[in-house]
Structures are given as C-alpha cells and as structure tokens.
Amino acid sequence: MNTPKYKELLEAGVHFGHMKKKWNPKMQPYIFMERKGIHLIDLNRTSECLDNAYKAARNIAKSGRKIMFVATKKQAKGIVAEAAKSANMPYVTERWLGGMMTNFSTIKKSVRKMQTIDKMLADGSLNSVTKKEKLMLNREKAKLEKVLGGISHLNMLPSALFIVDIHHEHIALAEAKRLGIRTIAMVDTNSDPNLVDFPIPANDDASKSIKIITDTITNAIQDGLNDRKKLKAERESAGNKDNAPKTAK
C-alpha cells in the first residue's frame, strides 16, 4: 500500500484545519487540538482513514468501475484534473452542473452534441456554412468542452466520487447520496464527515495537502488497475492451459 507517512502529511500541512468558530462538531473525533484559535487535525486519524480510502479506491478500480474526481476550487482543479487524466478517470473541475448525475441522460445528450460538433469541424462537414456560423459552433464546442470535457468518455454513472471539499461540492455530494453512489472525500474541520462513506480528515484548502491526498487516491486506482490486468493475464493463461491439446500417453 503506497500511502504517505506521518511526516509527509505534516510537511504538506494536512493537519491545518479551519478557525474554531467555523468548525463542525461532528469533526471532533478527528481533531487533535486547538492552537491560536485554529483546529489541528489528528494525522494519526488521517492516516487511518486514508488507508481505508486507499483500499476502497483500489477495489473499485480492480473491478473495472469508474471513480469520478470532483474539485472546482481554484487551488484544486489543476491538481485533480491532472491526476484524473493519469488514471484515465472522469473528472469535473470547472463547474458542477445541477443534475450531472441525477439527470445523466440529459448531460449525455450535451456530450454527444459536443462530440458531433467536433467531428463535423474535423471532417470538413461545415465547409459550406458561413464563417460566422462556424465561429459560433467553435465557441459552443469550447464552452461544452470546458464543462463536460472531463466526462466525455463516461458512458454510465460512476461507482464512486472522489471529492475535494464536500462543503464546496455539496451539490455533487447530495446527488451521489441520492443515487447511492459511494463517496471518498477530503473533509476539513468545517464539514460533516458522516455524509461521506470514506472521509479523509485533511486540509482541503492548501494545494500541497490537496496534492498529497489526491496522489494517494490516484496511486490506489493505478494499483487496482494493475491488479485487474494481472488477474486477467492469469485467467487467460489458465484458459490457454485448459484448451491446450492433450498428448497421448
């Protein structure tokens, strides 16, 4: 299991929570102490929760299912988009459209529209239209890609969401809970960890903290995908042995 050590979490500032006046009392079990009016997260609990989240993400990836990354905060979107791409997972880092999962069929229509425009622009189908019409289509395509580009290859609902800051992404979290989709999330001291299946108590505002947690979940997914490839290879090897012609004694 490739999870960060206590010292690495400390150096990344994972332990820094919000000011005491902003805290959610349900985070009490994950808070180590208060210092100068700021809550400090217990990194031993973070490590424990991160191990559980790692195992969950690995198992989901091993089964061949998708985990959608969600982070629209300025300091998180670049980190999360890069991580999701490296694991070939869907992501939303611009804006969460209401109904993105609860009204998935409508969202897919918009994705297909984006893909159709892209195809028409590429194969020359729009050569006969005016420059103004082509410009409008290019603008529409760019607008759709900005919001939906990260889920363009998602053909069905994901099995889980990995969320950075459930307070900020409360709509995504609510949709996941409504549909029974599992959630893995960074939960700061101002949020309710009981809303998440696999909460990871951590600073969800600092880029270093976001990166170390996001990279850990990405590593878990990569390990799960590798497990899946290995299992597939073993099955194929066993199948070839069973189908091999038997020699006469």
NULOLUM-319785 format. One record per residue (C-alpha): residue number from 1; residue in one letter; x, y, z. Coordinates in nm, 2 decimals, decimal comma. Example, Ala and Ser with C-alpha at 12.3 -4.5 7.8 and 13.67 -1.06 7.14 Angstrom:
! NULOLUM-319785
<pt zamar="1" kolmar="a" xx="1,23" yy="-0,45" zz="0,78"/>
<pt zamar="2" kolmar="s" xx="1,37" yy="-0,11" zz="0,71"/>
! end
This chain:
! NULOLUM-319785
<pt zamar="1" kolmar="m" xx="0,00" yy="0,00" zz="0,00"/>
<pt zamar="2" kolmar="n" xx="0,15" yy="0,33" zz="-0,12"/>
<pt zamar="3" kolmar="t" xx="0,03" yy="0,58" zz="0,14"/>
<pt zamar="4" kolmar="p" xx="0,22" yy="0,88" zz="0,28"/>
<pt zamar="5" kolmar="k" xx="0,40" yy="0,87" zz="0,61"/>
<pt zamar="6" kolmar="y" xx="0,30" yy="1,09" zz="0,91"/>
<pt zamar="7" kolmar="k" xx="0,60" yy="1,32" zz="0,84"/>
<pt zamar="8" kolmar="e" xx="0,49" yy="1,37" zz="0,48"/>
<pt zamar="9" kolmar="l" xx="0,14" yy="1,46" zz="0,58"/>
<pt zamar="10" kolmar="l" xx="0,28" yy="1,70" zz="0,84"/>
<pt zamar="11" kolmar="e" xx="0,51" yy="1,87" zz="0,58"/>
<pt zamar="12" kolmar="a" xx="0,22" yy="1,90" zz="0,34"/>
<pt zamar="13" kolmar="g" xx="0,02" yy="2,09" zz="0,60"/>
<pt zamar="14" kolmar="v" xx="-0,26" yy="1,83" zz="0,60"/>
<pt zamar="15" kolmar="h" xx="-0,32" yy="1,89" zz="0,97"/>
<pt zamar="16" kolmar="f" xx="-0,42" yy="2,26" zz="0,94"/>
<pt zamar="17" kolmar="g" xx="-0,80" yy="2,30" zz="0,99"/>
<pt zamar="18" kolmar="h" xx="-1,03" yy="2,60" zz="1,00"/>
<pt zamar="19" kolmar="m" xx="-1,07" yy="2,85" zz="1,28"/>
<pt zamar="20" kolmar="k" xx="-1,26" yy="2,71" zz="1,58"/>
<pt zamar="21" kolmar="k" xx="-1,56" yy="2,94" zz="1,52"/>
<pt zamar="22" kolmar="k" xx="-1,62" yy="2,77" zz="1,18"/>
<pt zamar="23" kolmar="w" xx="-1,59" yy="2,41" zz="1,30"/>
<pt zamar="24" kolmar="n" xx="-1,85" yy="2,13" zz="1,26"/>
<pt zamar="25" kolmar="p" xx="-1,88" yy="1,95" zz="1,60"/>
<pt zamar="26" kolmar="k" xx="-1,91" yy="1,62" zz="1,42"/>
<pt zamar="27" kolmar="m" xx="-1,54" yy="1,65" zz="1,33"/>
<pt zamar="28" kolmar="q" xx="-1,45" yy="1,63" zz="1,70"/>
<pt zamar="29" kolmar="p" xx="-1,31" yy="1,27" zz="1,67"/>
<pt zamar="30" kolmar="y" xx="-1,06" yy="1,38" zz="1,41"/>
<pt zamar="31" kolmar="i" xx="-0,93" yy="1,70" zz="1,58"/>
<pt zamar="32" kolmar="f" xx="-0,61" yy="1,68" zz="1,78"/>
<pt zamar="33" kolmar="m" xx="-0,61" yy="2,02" zz="1,95"/>
<pt zamar="34" kolmar="e" xx="-0,67" yy="2,39" zz="1,91"/>
<pt zamar="35" kolmar="r" xx="-0,39" yy="2,63" zz="1,86"/>
<pt zamar="36" kolmar="k" xx="-0,43" yy="3,01" zz="1,84"/>
<pt zamar="37" kolmar="g" xx="-0,80" yy="2,97" zz="1,75"/>
<pt zamar="38" kolmar="i" xx="-0,73" yy="2,71" zz="1,47"/>
<pt zamar="39" kolmar="h" xx="-0,82" yy="2,34" zz="1,49"/>
<pt zamar="40" kolmar="l" xx="-0,54" yy="2,10" zz="1,41"/>
<pt zamar="41" kolmar="i" xx="-0,64" yy="1,76" zz="1,26"/>
<pt zamar="42" kolmar="d" xx="-0,51" yy="1,44" zz="1,42"/>
<pt zamar="43" kolmar="l" xx="-0,28" yy="1,30" zz="1,15"/>
<pt zamar="44" kolmar="n" xx="-0,30" yy="0,95" zz="1,30"/>
<pt zamar="45" kolmar="r" xx="-0,67" yy="0,95" zz="1,22"/>
<pt zamar="46" kolmar="t" xx="-0,59" yy="1,09" zz="0,88"/>
<pt zamar="47" kolmar="s" xx="-0,35" yy="0,80" zz="0,81"/>
<pt zamar="48" kolmar="e" xx="-0,61" yy="0,55" zz="0,93"/>
<pt zamar="49" kolmar="c" xx="-0,88" yy="0,70" zz="0,71"/>
<pt zamar="50" kolmar="l" xx="-0,65" yy="0,73" zz="0,41"/>
<pt zamar="51" kolmar="d" xx="-0,57" yy="0,36" zz="0,44"/>
<pt zamar="52" kolmar="n" xx="-0,94" yy="0,28" zz="0,43"/>
<pt zamar="53" kolmar="a" xx="-1,00" yy="0,51" zz="0,13"/>
<pt zamar="54" kolmar="y" xx="-0,70" yy="0,37" zz="-0,05"/>
<pt zamar="55" kolmar="k" xx="-0,84" yy="0,01" zz="-0,02"/>
<pt zamar="56" kolmar="a" xx="-1,18" yy="0,12" zz="-0,13"/>
<pt zamar="57" kolmar="a" xx="-1,05" yy="0,31" zz="-0,44"/>
<pt zamar="58" kolmar="r" xx="-0,82" yy="0,01" zz="-0,53"/>
<pt zamar="59" kolmar="n" xx="-1,10" yy="-0,24" zz="-0,51"/>
<pt zamar="60" kolmar="i" xx="-1,33" yy="-0,02" zz="-0,72"/>
<pt zamar="61" kolmar="a" xx="-1,06" yy="0,02" zz="-0,99"/>
<pt zamar="62" kolmar="k" xx="-0,98" yy="-0,35" zz="-0,98"/>
<pt zamar="63" kolmar="s" xx="-1,35" yy="-0,43" zz="-1,05"/>
<pt zamar="64" kolmar="g" xx="-1,33" yy="-0,22" zz="-1,37"/>
<pt zamar="65" kolmar="r" xx="-1,56" yy="0,06" zz="-1,24"/>
<pt zamar="66" kolmar="k" xx="-1,50" yy="0,43" zz="-1,26"/>
<pt zamar="67" kolmar="i" xx="-1,43" yy="0,69" zz="-0,99"/>
<pt zamar="68" kolmar="m" xx="-1,52" yy="1,05" zz="-1,08"/>
<pt zamar="69" kolmar="f" xx="-1,29" yy="1,32" zz="-0,94"/>
<pt zamar="70" kolmar="v" xx="-1,46" yy="1,64" zz="-0,84"/>
<pt zamar="71" kolmar="a" xx="-1,29" yy="1,96" zz="-0,74"/>
<pt zamar="72" kolmar="t" xx="-1,39" yy="2,30" zz="-0,87"/>
<pt zamar="73" kolmar="k" xx="-1,19" yy="2,52" zz="-0,63"/>
<pt zamar="74" kolmar="k" xx="-0,92" yy="2,72" zz="-0,79"/>
<pt zamar="75" kolmar="q" xx="-0,63" yy="2,57" zz="-0,59"/>
<pt zamar="76" kolmar="a" xx="-0,75" yy="2,22" zz="-0,66"/>
<pt zamar="77" kolmar="k" xx="-0,88" yy="2,20" zz="-1,01"/>
<pt zamar="78" kolmar="g" xx="-0,54" yy="2,17" zz="-1,19"/>
<pt zamar="79" kolmar="i" xx="-0,41" yy="1,91" zz="-0,95"/>
<pt zamar="80" kolmar="v" xx="-0,72" yy="1,70" zz="-0,97"/>
<pt zamar="81" kolmar="a" xx="-0,76" yy="1,72" zz="-1,35"/>
<pt zamar="82" kolmar="e" xx="-0,40" yy="1,60" zz="-1,40"/>
<pt zamar="83" kolmar="a" xx="-0,44" yy="1,32" zz="-1,15"/>
<pt zamar="84" kolmar="a" xx="-0,77" yy="1,20" zz="-1,31"/>
<pt zamar="85" kolmar="k" xx="-0,62" yy="1,20" zz="-1,66"/>
<pt zamar="86" kolmar="s" xx="-0,32" yy="1,00" zz="-1,54"/>
<pt zamar="87" kolmar="a" xx="-0,56" yy="0,73" zz="-1,41"/>
<pt zamar="88" kolmar="n" xx="-0,79" yy="0,76" zz="-1,71"/>
<pt zamar="89" kolmar="m" xx="-1,08" yy="0,85" zz="-1,48"/>
<pt zamar="90" kolmar="p" xx="-1,36" yy="1,11" zz="-1,54"/>
<pt zamar="91" kolmar="y" xx="-1,34" yy="1,44" zz="-1,37"/>
<pt zamar="92" kolmar="v" xx="-1,53" yy="1,77" zz="-1,31"/>
<pt zamar="93" kolmar="t" xx="-1,31" yy="2,07" zz="-1,23"/>
<pt zamar="94" kolmar="e" xx="-1,49" yy="2,37" zz="-1,38"/>
<pt zamar="95" kolmar="r" xx="-1,85" yy="2,37" zz="-1,27"/>
<pt zamar="96" kolmar="w" xx="-2,08" yy="2,10" zz="-1,13"/>
<pt zamar="97" kolmar="l" xx="-2,40" yy="2,12" zz="-1,34"/>
<pt zamar="98" kolmar="g" xx="-2,70" yy="2,05" zz="-1,13"/>
<pt zamar="99" kolmar="g" xx="-2,83" yy="1,71" zz="-1,24"/>
<pt zamar="100" kolmar="m" xx="-2,50" yy="1,60" zz="-1,37"/>
<pt zamar="101" kolmar="m" xx="-2,57" yy="1,25" zz="-1,22"/>
<pt zamar="102" kolmar="t" xx="-2,94" yy="1,26" zz="-1,13"/>
<pt zamar="103" kolmar="n" xx="-3,02" yy="1,37" zz="-1,48"/>
<pt zamar="104" kolmar="f" xx="-2,74" yy="1,19" zz="-1,65"/>
<pt zamar="105" kolmar="s" xx="-2,93" yy="1,12" zz="-1,98"/>
<pt zamar="106" kolmar="t" xx="-2,96" yy="1,49" zz="-2,05"/>
<pt zamar="107" kolmar="i" xx="-2,59" yy="1,55" zz="-1,97"/>
<pt zamar="108" kolmar="k" xx="-2,50" yy="1,27" zz="-2,22"/>
<pt zamar="109" kolmar="k" xx="-2,70" yy="1,45" zz="-2,49"/>
<pt zamar="110" kolmar="s" xx="-2,49" yy="1,76" zz="-2,44"/>
<pt zamar="111" kolmar="v" xx="-2,17" yy="1,54" zz="-2,45"/>
<pt zamar="112" kolmar="r" xx="-2,29" yy="1,38" zz="-2,78"/>
<pt zamar="113" kolmar="k" xx="-2,36" yy="1,73" zz="-2,92"/>
<pt zamar="114" kolmar="m" xx="-2,01" yy="1,84" zz="-2,83"/>
<pt zamar="115" kolmar="q" xx="-1,87" yy="1,53" zz="-3,00"/>
<pt zamar="116" kolmar="t" xx="-2,08" yy="1,58" zz="-3,31"/>
<pt zamar="117" kolmar="i" xx="-1,96" yy="1,94" zz="-3,35"/>
<pt zamar="118" kolmar="d" xx="-1,60" yy="1,82" zz="-3,30"/>
<pt zamar="119" kolmar="k" xx="-1,64" yy="1,56" zz="-3,57"/>
<pt zamar="120" kolmar="m" xx="-1,81" yy="1,80" zz="-3,82"/>
<pt zamar="121" kolmar="l" xx="-1,53" yy="2,05" zz="-3,77"/>
<pt zamar="122" kolmar="a" xx="-1,27" yy="1,78" zz="-3,82"/>
<pt zamar="123" kolmar="d" xx="-1,41" yy="1,61" zz="-4,13"/>
<pt zamar="124" kolmar="g" xx="-1,50" yy="1,92" zz="-4,33"/>
<pt zamar="125" kolmar="s" xx="-1,88" yy="1,88" zz="-4,30"/>
<pt zamar="126" kolmar="l" xx="-1,91" yy="2,25" zz="-4,21"/>
<pt zamar="127" kolmar="n" xx="-1,72" yy="2,39" zz="-4,51"/>
<pt zamar="128" kolmar="s" xx="-2,04" yy="2,51" zz="-4,67"/>
<pt zamar="129" kolmar="v" xx="-2,15" yy="2,72" zz="-4,36"/>
<pt zamar="130" kolmar="t" xx="-2,06" yy="3,08" zz="-4,32"/>
<pt zamar="131" kolmar="k" xx="-1,76" yy="3,20" zz="-4,11"/>
<pt zamar="132" kolmar="k" xx="-2,00" yy="3,34" zz="-3,85"/>
<pt zamar="133" kolmar="e" xx="-2,18" yy="3,01" zz="-3,81"/>
<pt zamar="134" kolmar="k" xx="-1,85" yy="2,82" zz="-3,79"/>
<pt zamar="135" kolmar="l" xx="-1,73" yy="3,07" zz="-3,53"/>
<pt zamar="136" kolmar="m" xx="-2,05" yy="3,02" zz="-3,32"/>
<pt zamar="137" kolmar="l" xx="-2,01" yy="2,64" zz="-3,34"/>
<pt zamar="138" kolmar="n" xx="-1,65" yy="2,66" zz="-3,23"/>
<pt zamar="139" kolmar="r" xx="-1,75" yy="2,88" zz="-2,93"/>
<pt zamar="140" kolmar="e" xx="-2,02" yy="2,64" zz="-2,84"/>
<pt zamar="141" kolmar="k" xx="-1,78" yy="2,34" zz="-2,86"/>
<pt zamar="142" kolmar="a" xx="-1,53" yy="2,52" zz="-2,64"/>
<pt zamar="143" kolmar="k" xx="-1,80" yy="2,61" zz="-2,38"/>
<pt zamar="144" kolmar="l" xx="-1,92" yy="2,24" zz="-2,37"/>
<pt zamar="145" kolmar="e" xx="-1,56" yy="2,11" zz="-2,35"/>
<pt zamar="146" kolmar="k" xx="-1,47" yy="2,33" zz="-2,06"/>
<pt zamar="147" kolmar="v" xx="-1,76" yy="2,19" zz="-1,85"/>
<pt zamar="148" kolmar="l" xx="-1,81" yy="1,84" zz="-1,99"/>
<pt zamar="149" kolmar="g" xx="-1,47" yy="1,75" zz="-2,14"/>
<pt zamar="150" kolmar="g" xx="-1,37" yy="1,56" zz="-1,83"/>
<pt zamar="151" kolmar="i" xx="-1,67" yy="1,32" zz="-1,86"/>
<pt zamar="152" kolmar="s" xx="-1,68" yy="1,29" zz="-2,24"/>
<pt zamar="153" kolmar="h" xx="-1,59" yy="0,92" zz="-2,23"/>
<pt zamar="154" kolmar="l" xx="-1,82" yy="0,83" zz="-1,93"/>
<pt zamar="155" kolmar="n" xx="-2,09" yy="0,61" zz="-2,07"/>
<pt zamar="156" kolmar="m" xx="-2,26" yy="0,53" zz="-1,74"/>
<pt zamar="157" kolmar="l" xx="-2,27" yy="0,67" zz="-1,39"/>
<pt zamar="158" kolmar="p" xx="-1,95" yy="0,63" zz="-1,19"/>
<pt zamar="159" kolmar="s" xx="-1,94" yy="0,39" zz="-0,90"/>
<pt zamar="160" kolmar="a" xx="-1,78" yy="0,64" zz="-0,67"/>
<pt zamar="161" kolmar="l" xx="-1,68" yy="1,01" zz="-0,64"/>
<pt zamar="162" kolmar="f" xx="-1,36" yy="1,14" zz="-0,50"/>
<pt zamar="163" kolmar="i" xx="-1,43" yy="1,49" zz="-0,38"/>
<pt zamar="164" kolmar="v" xx="-1,20" yy="1,77" zz="-0,26"/>
<pt zamar="165" kolmar="d" xx="-1,40" yy="1,98" zz="-0,01"/>
<pt zamar="166" kolmar="i" xx="-1,76" yy="1,85" zz="0,05"/>
<pt zamar="167" kolmar="h" xx="-1,86" yy="2,19" zz="0,18"/>
<pt zamar="168" kolmar="h" xx="-1,79" yy="2,35" zz="-0,15"/>
<pt zamar="169" kolmar="e" xx="-1,91" yy="2,05" zz="-0,36"/>
<pt zamar="170" kolmar="h" xx="-2,23" yy="2,00" zz="-0,16"/>
<pt zamar="171" kolmar="i" xx="-2,44" yy="1,95" zz="-0,48"/>
<pt zamar="172" kolmar="a" xx="-2,22" yy="1,67" zz="-0,61"/>
<pt zamar="173" kolmar="l" xx="-2,23" yy="1,51" zz="-0,27"/>
<pt zamar="174" kolmar="a" xx="-2,61" yy="1,53" zz="-0,25"/>
<pt zamar="175" kolmar="e" xx="-2,65" yy="1,38" zz="-0,59"/>
<pt zamar="176" kolmar="a" xx="-2,42" yy="1,09" zz="-0,51"/>
<pt zamar="177" kolmar="k" xx="-2,61" yy="1,02" zz="-0,18"/>
<pt zamar="178" kolmar="r" xx="-2,94" yy="1,03" zz="-0,36"/>
<pt zamar="179" kolmar="l" xx="-2,82" yy="0,77" zz="-0,62"/>
<pt zamar="180" kolmar="g" xx="-2,64" yy="0,55" zz="-0,37"/>
<pt zamar="181" kolmar="i" xx="-2,30" yy="0,63" zz="-0,52"/>
<pt zamar="182" kolmar="r" xx="-2,01" yy="0,58" zz="-0,28"/>
<pt zamar="183" kolmar="t" xx="-1,80" yy="0,88" zz="-0,18"/>
<pt zamar="184" kolmar="i" xx="-1,44" yy="0,93" zz="-0,09"/>
<pt zamar="185" kolmar="a" xx="-1,36" yy="1,28" zz="0,02"/>
<pt zamar="186" kolmar="m" xx="-1,12" yy="1,52" zz="0,19"/>
<pt zamar="187" kolmar="v" xx="-1,31" yy="1,66" zz="0,49"/>
<pt zamar="188" kolmar="d" xx="-1,19" yy="1,97" zz="0,67"/>
<pt zamar="189" kolmar="t" xx="-1,29" yy="2,08" zz="1,02"/>
<pt zamar="190" kolmar="n" xx="-1,59" yy="2,28" zz="0,89"/>
<pt zamar="191" kolmar="s" xx="-1,77" yy="1,98" zz="0,74"/>
<pt zamar="192" kolmar="d" xx="-1,97" yy="1,68" zz="0,84"/>
<pt zamar="193" kolmar="p" xx="-1,76" yy="1,36" zz="0,79"/>
<pt zamar="194" kolmar="n" xx="-2,07" yy="1,14" zz="0,84"/>
<pt zamar="195" kolmar="l" xx="-2,20" yy="1,25" zz="0,50"/>
<pt zamar="196" kolmar="v" xx="-1,91" yy="1,06" zz="0,33"/>
<pt zamar="197" kolmar="d" xx="-1,86" yy="0,68" zz="0,30"/>
<pt zamar="198" kolmar="f" xx="-1,48" yy="0,72" zz="0,32"/>
<pt zamar="199" kolmar="p" xx="-1,39" yy="1,05" zz="0,48"/>
<pt zamar="200" kolmar="i" xx="-1,03" yy="1,17" zz="0,49"/>
<pt zamar="201" kolmar="p" xx="-0,98" yy="1,44" zz="0,75"/>
<pt zamar="202" kolmar="a" xx="-0,75" yy="1,69" zz="0,59"/>
<pt zamar="203" kolmar="n" xx="-0,68" yy="2,04" zz="0,50"/>
<pt zamar="204" kolmar="d" xx="-0,88" yy="2,09" zz="0,18"/>
<pt zamar="205" kolmar="d" xx="-0,76" yy="2,45" zz="0,11"/>
<pt zamar="206" kolmar="a" xx="-0,38" yy="2,42" zz="0,07"/>
<pt zamar="207" kolmar="s" xx="-0,25" yy="2,29" zz="-0,27"/>
<pt zamar="208" kolmar="k" xx="0,02" yy="2,07" zz="-0,11"/>
<pt zamar="209" kolmar="s" xx="-0,24" yy="1,90" zz="0,11"/>
<pt zamar="210" kolmar="i" xx="-0,47" yy="1,85" zz="-0,18"/>
<pt zamar="211" kolmar="k" xx="-0,20" yy="1,71" zz="-0,39"/>
<pt zamar="212" kolmar="i" xx="-0,07" yy="1,45" zz="-0,14"/>
<pt zamar="213" kolmar="i" xx="-0,42" yy="1,32" zz="-0,08"/>
<pt zamar="214" kolmar="t" xx="-0,52" yy="1,32" zz="-0,44"/>
<pt zamar="215" kolmar="d" xx="-0,20" yy="1,15" zz="-0,55"/>
<pt zamar="216" kolmar="t" xx="-0,26" yy="0,88" zz="-0,29"/>
<pt zamar="217" kolmar="i" xx="-0,61" yy="0,80" zz="-0,42"/>
<pt zamar="218" kolmar="t" xx="-0,47" yy="0,81" zz="-0,78"/>
<pt zamar="219" kolmar="n" xx="-0,20" yy="0,56" zz="-0,67"/>
<pt zamar="220" kolmar="a" xx="-0,47" yy="0,34" zz="-0,53"/>
<pt zamar="221" kolmar="i" xx="-0,66" yy="0,34" zz="-0,86"/>
<pt zamar="222" kolmar="q" xx="-0,34" yy="0,26" zz="-1,05"/>
<pt zamar="223" kolmar="d" xx="-0,27" yy="-0,03" zz="-0,82"/>
<pt zamar="224" kolmar="g" xx="-0,63" yy="-0,15" zz="-0,87"/>
<pt zamar="225" kolmar="l" xx="-0,59" yy="-0,13" zz="-1,25"/>
<pt zamar="226" kolmar="n" xx="-0,27" yy="-0,32" zz="-1,23"/>
<pt zamar="227" kolmar="d" xx="-0,44" yy="-0,59" zz="-1,02"/>
<pt zamar="228" kolmar="r" xx="-0,71" yy="-0,61" zz="-1,28"/>
<pt zamar="229" kolmar="k" xx="-0,45" yy="-0,66" zz="-1,56"/>
<pt zamar="230" kolmar="k" xx="-0,26" yy="-0,92" zz="-1,36"/>
<pt zamar="231" kolmar="l" xx="-0,58" yy="-1,11" zz="-1,28"/>
<pt zamar="232" kolmar="k" xx="-0,69" yy="-1,10" zz="-1,65"/>
<pt zamar="233" kolmar="a" xx="-0,35" yy="-1,23" zz="-1,76"/>
<pt zamar="234" kolmar="e" xx="-0,37" yy="-1,52" zz="-1,51"/>
<pt zamar="235" kolmar="r" xx="-0,72" yy="-1,61" zz="-1,63"/>
<pt zamar="236" kolmar="e" xx="-0,61" yy="-1,61" zz="-1,99"/>
<pt zamar="237" kolmar="s" xx="-0,30" yy="-1,82" zz="-1,90"/>
<pt zamar="238" kolmar="a" xx="-0,52" yy="-2,07" zz="-1,72"/>
<pt zamar="239" kolmar="g" xx="-0,76" yy="-2,08" zz="-2,01"/>
<pt zamar="240" kolmar="n" xx="-0,48" yy="-2,15" zz="-2,26"/>
<pt zamar="241" kolmar="k" xx="-0,36" yy="-2,44" zz="-2,05"/>
<pt zamar="242" kolmar="d" xx="-0,71" yy="-2,59" zz="-2,03"/>
<pt zamar="243" kolmar="n" xx="-0,76" yy="-2,56" zz="-2,41"/>
<pt zamar="244" kolmar="a" xx="-0,41" yy="-2,69" zz="-2,49"/>
<pt zamar="245" kolmar="p" xx="-0,43" yy="-3,03" zz="-2,68"/>
<pt zamar="246" kolmar="k" xx="-0,35" yy="-3,32" zz="-2,46"/>
<pt zamar="247" kolmar="t" xx="-0,08" yy="-3,56" zz="-2,57"/>
<pt zamar="248" kolmar="a" xx="-0,15" yy="-3,93" zz="-2,58"/>
<pt zamar="249" kolmar="k" xx="0,01" yy="-4,14" zz="-2,32"/>
! end
